[in-house]
Every structure is written in C-alpha cells, then in structure tokens.
Amino acid sequence: MSTQDEVIDPRNLEEAFALFTAASEQLSLAYADLQGQVSTLTEQLEVANGNLRREFDEKSALSRRLRLLLDCLPAGVLELDSLGRVLAQNTAAKKLLRRDDVGFNWPHIVAEHMQLSDEPGVSEYRYADEISYFLLEEVDVPEEQVRLVLLHDVSLAHEMRSALARHERLAAMGEMAAGLAHQLRTPLSTALLYNGHLVRPNLAEDDRVRFAQKSLDRLRHLEVLIQNMLRFVRGQQQLTELLDIRCVIQDAVQHVLPQFEQKNVCLTIVEPSEPIWGKVNAREFSGCLANIFENALLASHPGQKVLCEVLKDDSFLSIEIKDLGCGMAEDVRSRLFEPFFTTRKDGTGLGLAIVRNLVSSYGGDISVESKLDLGSSFKICLPLATAATKV
C-alpha cells in the first residue's frame, strides 16, 4: 500500500533526531543543575536545623535556670491569666499562701483572706489560724496576656516593729511612772517629816503651828502636782469662749506682777489697740501664760526686762514672750516640753507639757528659741477668730 508520497525523507528524520538529542542534552543539564540546587538546599536546611536545635537547647537550659531561680527566690511569684486565674506559682508562693494547686482565682483570695494593715502598703493575710503580712506588687506582661504578682513576706519585720513600738510605750510609761514617783516622794517625805515633829512631847505651840503649816504647804504642793498630772493625762480643756486675748494676758500679768516687782524685773506688754479675738478658756489659758511669765522671771536677773508682744495677721495671732536671762543649752531646749523634765529642784516638769497640750487643743502651736546666757523666746500661735464667731 506504499505510495510515493508516504516515503520518509531522511533529511527530515535527521533533523528530528537532532532536535531530540538537543532537548535531551538540555534536560540532562537542567536535571544536573536541579540536583545541585537540591544538594545546596539540603546542606542549608541541615545548618538551619542545627541552629534551631542549639537555640532550642539554649532556651530550654535558660528556662530550667529561670525555673530553679524562681523556686529559690524568697519572694512568691504568681502567674495570672486575663481572668485572674493562677496559671503557675513558685515554691515560695505555695509556702506563703499555704496551697500548692493552680487554677484558683487570685482576686477572690485577696477579697476573702487579705486586708490592709496599719502599715502603708502592707496587707494582712489570714489563712486558717495563721496570719502573715505581705507587700504586693503586680506587673502586666501584655505580650503574653498574663500578669505577674510578687509576694514579699514582711511578717518578721512587722513583728519587730510591733515589738519595738510596745517596748517604746513601756519605756515611756516607765519613765513617766519613775518621774511621777520622784515628784510625789519629795513633798510627801517632807510632809511626813513635819508631821513627825508634831507628835513630839513638850513641843512649843509656836513650833507646832509652824510645823503644821509647813506640812500643809507640802500637802498642797502634792495636790497641785496630782491635779497637773491628771490634766496632762486627760489632755482635755474646759469649754472655750470667744475672748479678747488682751484681757486674758492682762489677767495673767496681774497674777505674776507682784513677783516681778519683788525681783525688780520689768514686764512690758506690747499689743494692738483693737481687740484680738480668740476661742480659749480664760482660766486655763491665763494659767498657761502665767507659767511662761514665771519661767521668764526665774531665768532673768534683777534689772532685766521681759517683753510680751502680741501680733496678728489674717488668720493667726501670736504671743511672744522674750527674756534676756540665762537661756538654755540645746539639750535642755530640745526636751523642754517633755513631761517630768525639769531643771529646777522644786519643779514638777509638767507646766510646759500642759501648756503645749492646751495650745494644741486650741488648734495652735508653741515653739521656743534660746541661746545660753542670751535669753529665751516662747512663741504661741493661735487661730484668729472674729467677733461674729459663734461661741
């Protein structure tokens, strides 16, 4: 069935074979290049896997070290989720909170078992019959959507501070009791001595009257001391009223003026011509001013002056009493308002303490400046009132 048209041309066959050979060579070259790329990528992947393995091992080691460090920390560490549930806690937190589970709600623990103590920033934690004291710190970790809670146990420090405060109170009570006993013993011993003379037989009537009077004076001194002590302990003043402070000062001056004249010390009052209103108790405040006047007199020498100057501004009035006497050393001045502290042999050590308590109850303040051998200055500041103020 062959015809002339179906005869294959050898030249066409050769050309087709040549094209096939060229394509085969190109495929061989492409395959060889692809094998090279696969080998290169395989080597790079092995290197990358090695780096990742090393990083993973390093991070695992770091995680283990951090876990060991957290477990060794004396402070408790809690990890909370966004709802406040505890995801993890270290060993210290388990010990402090007395629970080793997870998943419990931290805000509920705070609400049920914690409350603020008297110390700023310190929380009291009650669990069963045990009480602990914590300092709490919270830190957000936004990248991880968690919150870290740090628990610092300050129970020992709290107990030490409480014990120190108790010891200080006991020491203050002991010092006050010792001072009071000393102050009471002297007039009481003197009164007992005079009373002992009264029972002597054949005692002249004049001597009997003299000893009885001296004993009575000592007993009265003892009564004054006890009354001052009660006033100091109560720390209360009588009812106040709206008064012209100038009148209260004049009343105090009338009480001490004979003593000033007897010692030849001049007492000068400098005050405004218009009334100066303040809410005080006339008798008590007059007694306080008289106490300061007497102290200034005792510190002064004959021929010297004591000045009382009264000033006022928009909201306060001030009464400054200055003397040019012996003055005080710094160690004496710093303790001047302490109860039972006195440099006088017959002093009670309560006068200025009562003055400070009274002035403080009026909303005022008292201060003192003094230099040895140059004199002293007592300054009382009180709130200024107006005549329209209700009593």
KOLTORVEX-34535 format. One record per residue (C-alpha): residue in one letter; x, y, z. Coordinates in steps of 0.25 Angstrom, whole numbers, plus 5000, padded with zeros to 4 digits. Each point is the difference from the previous one (the first is absolute). Last residue first. Example, Ala and Ser with C-alpha at 12.3 -4.5 7.8 and 13.67 -1.06 7.14 Angstrom:
2
   code     px     py     pz
      s   5055   4996   5029
      a   4994   4986   5002
! end
This chain:
391
   code     px     py     pz
      v   4922   5323   5484
      k   4996   5004   4986
      t   5010   5008   4992
      a   4996   5014   4997
      a   5010   5007   5009
      t   5011   4993   4991
      a   5009   4989   5003
      l   5015   4999   4998
      p   5006   4986   5001
      l   5011   4999   5010
      c   5015   5001   5000
      i   5008   5000   5013
      k   5015   5005   4999
      f   5010   4998   5012
      s   5013   5008   4999
      s   5012   4997   5008
      g   5012   5008   5005
      l   5015   5002   4997
      d   5008   4992   5010
      l   4997   4987   4992
      k   4992   5003   4988
      s   4985   4997   4999
      e   4989   4999   4990
      v   4986   4994   5004
      s   4988   4995   4993
      i   4985   4999   5003
      d   4989   4996   4990
      g   4986   5002   4998
      g   4987   4992   4998
      y   4994   5004   5014
      s   5003   4985   5004
      s   5015   5003   4996
      v   5001   5012   5009
      l   4995   4991   5011
      n   5009   4989   4998
      r   5012   5009   4998
      v   4997   5008   5013
      i   4998   4986   5008
      a   5014   4996   4995
      l   5005   5014   5004
      g   4995   4998   5015
      l   5002   4985   5002
      g   5015   5000   5004
      t   4996   5000   5015
      g   5010   5011   5004
      d   5006   5001   5014
      k   5015   4997   4995
      r   4998   5007   4987
      t   5006   4994   4988
      t   4987   4993   4996
      f   4995   4988   4991
      f   4988   4994   5007
      p   4992   5000   4987
      e   5009   5004   4987
      f   4997   5014   4996
      l   5015   5005   5002
      r   5007   4988   4995
      s   5006   5007   4988
      r   5003   5013   5008
      v   5008   4992   5010
      d   5009   4993   4990
      e   5001   5014   4993
      a   5005   5007   5012
      m   4991   5010   5006
      g   4999   5015   5002
      c   5005   5007   5013
      g   4992   5012   4998
      l   4996   5010   4990
      d   4985   4997   4999
      k   4990   4999   4989
      i   4985   4996   5000
      e   4994   4999   4986
      i   4985   5000   4998
      s   4996   4997   4986
      l   4986   5002   4993
      f   4996   4992   4988
      s   4991   5001   4988
      d   5002   5014   4993
      d   5012   5004   5009
      k   5001   5003   5014
      l   5011   5004   5010
      v   5001   5001   5016
      e   5014   5003   5006
      c   5003   4996   5014
      l   5014   5005   5004
      v   5008   4996   5013
      k   5010   5011   5005
      q   5013   4999   5008
      g   5003   5008   5013
      p   5000   4987   5009
      h   5004   4988   4992
      s   4991   4992   4991
      a   4999   4985   4998
      l   4990   4999   5012
      l   4992   5011   4994
      a   4999   4994   4987
      n   4995   4987   5006
      e   4990   5008   5008
      f   4995   5007   4987
      i   4998   4986   4993
      n   4992   4995   5012
      a   4992   5013   5000
      l   4997   4998   4986
      c   4995   4986   5002
      g   4991   5004   5012
      s   4994   5011   4992
      f   4997   4989   4989
      e   4993   4991   5011
      r   4992   5011   5006
      a   4995   5007   4987
      n   4997   4987   4992
      v   5003   5003   4986
      k   4994   5005   4987
      g   5007   5012   4995
      w   4998   5015   4997
      i   5010   5011   5000
      p   4993   5013   5004
      e   5006   5013   4994
      s   5012   5008   5006
      p   5010   4989   4996
      e   5009   4994   5011
      v   5014   5003   5006
      i   5000   4995   5015
      t   5012   5003   5008
      l   5005   4993   5013
      c   5011   5006   5007
      v   5008   4992   5010
      n   5003   5005   5014
      k   4999   4987   5007
      q   4988   5004   5009
      e   4994   5008   4988
      f   5000   4988   4991
      q   4994   4991   5011
      p   4989   5011   5002
      l   4997   5000   4985
      v   4998   4985   4999
      h   4985   4999   5003
      q   4996   5013   4994
      v   5008   4997   4987
      a   4992   4987   4998
      d   4987   5009   5000
      q   5006   5010   4991
      i   5003   4989   4990
      v   4986   4995   5001
      c   4995   5014   4997
      r   5009   5001   4988
      i   4995   4987   4995
      d   4986   5006   4998
      l   4991   4988   5002
      l   4991   4991   4992
      e   4997   4988   5009
      t   5006   4987   5003
      l   4995   4989   5009
      q   5010   4993   5009
      q   5013   4993   4994
      q   5003   4986   4998
      g   5013   4993   5000
      r   4995   4990   5010
      v   5014   4996   5004
      f   5005   5014   5001
      r   4989   5004   5008
      l   5001   4989   5009
      m   5015   5002   5002
      n   4997   5015   5003
      q   4990   4996   5010
      i   5010   4990   5007
      l   5011   5011   5000
      v   4990   5010   5006
      e   4996   4990   5011
      l   5014   4998   5004
      h   5003   5015   5001
      r   4988   5000   5009
      l   5006   4989   5008
      r   5013   5007   5001
      d   4994   5013   5004
      l   4991   4993   5011
      s   5013   4994   5006
      k   5007   5013   5000
      q   4987   5006   5007
      a   5000   4988   5010
      f   5015   5002   5003
      r   4998   5015   5003
      v   4987   4998   5008
      r   5007   4990   5009
      d   5013   5008   5001
      d   4991   5012   5005
      e   4993   4990   5010
      a   5013   4995   5005
      l   5002   4985   4999
      n   5000   4994   5014
      p   4998   4986   4994
      r   5004   4998   4985
      v   4987   4996   4992
      l   5001   5012   4991
      h   5015   4998   4997
      g   4996   4987   4992
      n   4990   5008   4993
      y   5011   5009   4995
      l   5008   4988   4995
      l   4987   4994   4994
      a   4998   5012   4992
      t   5014   5001   4995
      s   4999   4985   4995
      l   4987   5003   4993
      p   5006   5013   4993
      t   5012   4992   4995
      r   4994   4986   4997
      l   4989   5006   4991
      q   5010   5006   4990
      h   5008   4987   5000
      a   4989   4991   4998
      l   4994   5008   4989
      g   5014   5000   4993
      a   5001   4985   5002
      a   4986   4998   4995
      m   5002   5009   4988
      e   5013   4993   4996
      g   4994   4986   5002
      m   4988   5004   4991
      a   5010   5005   4990
      a   5008   4988   5000
      l   4987   4991   4999
      r   4996   5008   4988
      e   5013   4999   4994
      h   5000   4985   5003
      r   4987   4998   4993
      a   5004   5008   4988
      l   5013   4992   4999
      a   4991   4987   5001
      s   4991   5005   4989
      r   5012   5004   4991
      m   5006   4986   5002
      e   4987   4993   4997
      h   4998   5008   4987
      a   5015   4997   4996
      l   4998   4985   5003
      s   4986   5000   4992
      v   5006   5007   4988
      d   4998   4989   4990
      h   5002   5006   4986
      l   4989   4995   4990
      l   5002   5003   4985
      v   4989   4999   4991
      l   5002   4998   4985
      r   4989   5003   4990
      v   4998   4993   4987
      q   4996   5004   4985
      e   5014   4995   4995
      e   5003   5012   4993
      p   4993   5009   5010
      v   5008   4995   5012
      d   4994   5008   5012
      v   5007   5001   5013
      e   4994   5000   5014
      e   5007   5002   5013
      l   4995   4996   5014
      l   5007   5002   5013
      f   4995   4989   5009
      y   4997   4998   5015
      s   4996   4986   5005
      i   4990   4995   5010
      e   4997   4985   5003
      d   4987   4995   5006
      a   4994   4995   4987
      y   5006   5009   4989
      r   5001   5015   5004
      y   5008   5009   4991
      e   5003   5015   5005
      s   5004   5009   4989
      v   5011   5010   5001
      g   5000   5013   4991
      p   4999   5010   5012
      e   5001   4993   5013
      d   4987   4999   5008
      s   4996   4988   4992
      l   4993   4998   4987
      q   4991   4988   4999
      m   5002   4986   4994
      h   4993   4987   5001
      e   4987   5001   4993
      a   5002   5012   4990
      v   5014   4996   4997
      i   4997   4986   4998
      h   4988   5003   4991
      p   5009   5009   4992
      w   5010   4989   4998
      n   4990   4989   4994
      f   5005   4986   5002
      g   5005   4993   4988
      v   5013   4995   5007
      d   5002   4991   5012
      d   5011   5001   5010
      r   4993   5007   5012
      r   5006   5006   5012
      l   5000   5014   4994
      l   5014   5003   5005
      k   5005   4986   4997
      k   4994   4999   4987
      a   5005   5014   4996
      a   5014   4996   5005
      t   5000   4987   4991
      n   4996   5008   4987
      q   4986   5002   4995
      a   4993   4996   4987
      l   4988   5003   4992
      v   4992   5008   5011
      r   4987   5005   4995
      g   4998   5015   4999
      l   4992   5000   4988
      s   5011   5005   4991
      d   5009   4988   5004
      l   5008   5001   5013
      e   5014   4996   5003
      l   5004   5000   5015
      v   5014   5003   5006
      g   5003   4999   5015
      a   5012   5006   5005
      p   5011   4992   5007
      l   5005   4996   4986
      c   5006   4986   4998
      d   4988   4995   4992
      l   5000   5012   4991
      l   5015   4998   4998
      l   4998   4985   4997
      r   4989   5004   4990
      l   5009   5010   4994
      r   5012   4990   4999
      r   4990   4990   4993
      s   4995   5010   4990
      l   5014   5005   4997
      a   5004   4985   4997
      s   4988   4998   4992
      k   5003   5013   4992
      e   5014   4996   4998
      d   4995   4986   4995
      f   4990   5006   4991
      e   5011   5010   4995
      r   5009   4988   4997
      r   4989   4992   4993
      l   4996   5013   4992
      n   5015   5002   4996
      g   5001   4985   4996
      n   4987   5000   4992
      a   5005   5012   4992
      v   5014   4993   4997
      e   4992   4988   4996
      l   4991   5008   4991
      q   5012   5007   4994
      e   5006   4987   4996
      t   4987   4995   4994
      l   4998   5013   4993
      t   5014   4998   4994
      s   4997   4986   4996
      v   4987   5003   4994
      q   5006   5012   4992
      g   5011   4990   4995
      q   4990   4990   4996
      l   4992   5011   4993
      d   5012   5003   4992
      a   5002   4986   4996
      y   4986   4999   4996
      a   5001   5012   4991
      l   5012   4995   4994
      s   4994   4987   4996
      l   4987   5007   4995
      q   5008   5009   4991
      e   5008   4987   4995
      s   4987   4993   4997
      a   4995   5012   4993
      a   5012   5001   4991
      t   4999   4985   4997
      f   4985   5001   4997
      l   5003   5012   4990
      a   5011   4992   4993
      f   4991   4988   4999
      a   4989   5009   4993
      e   5010   5006   4991
      e   5005   4986   4996
      l   4986   4995   4997
      n   4997   5012   4992
      r   5013   4998   4992
      p   4996   4985   4998
      d   4987   5004   4993
      i   4990   4989   5004
      v   4993   4994   4987
      e   4985   5002   5002
      d   4998   5009   4988
      q   5006   4989   4990
      t   4990   4990   5005
      s   5000   4988   5009
      m   4988   4991   5000
! end
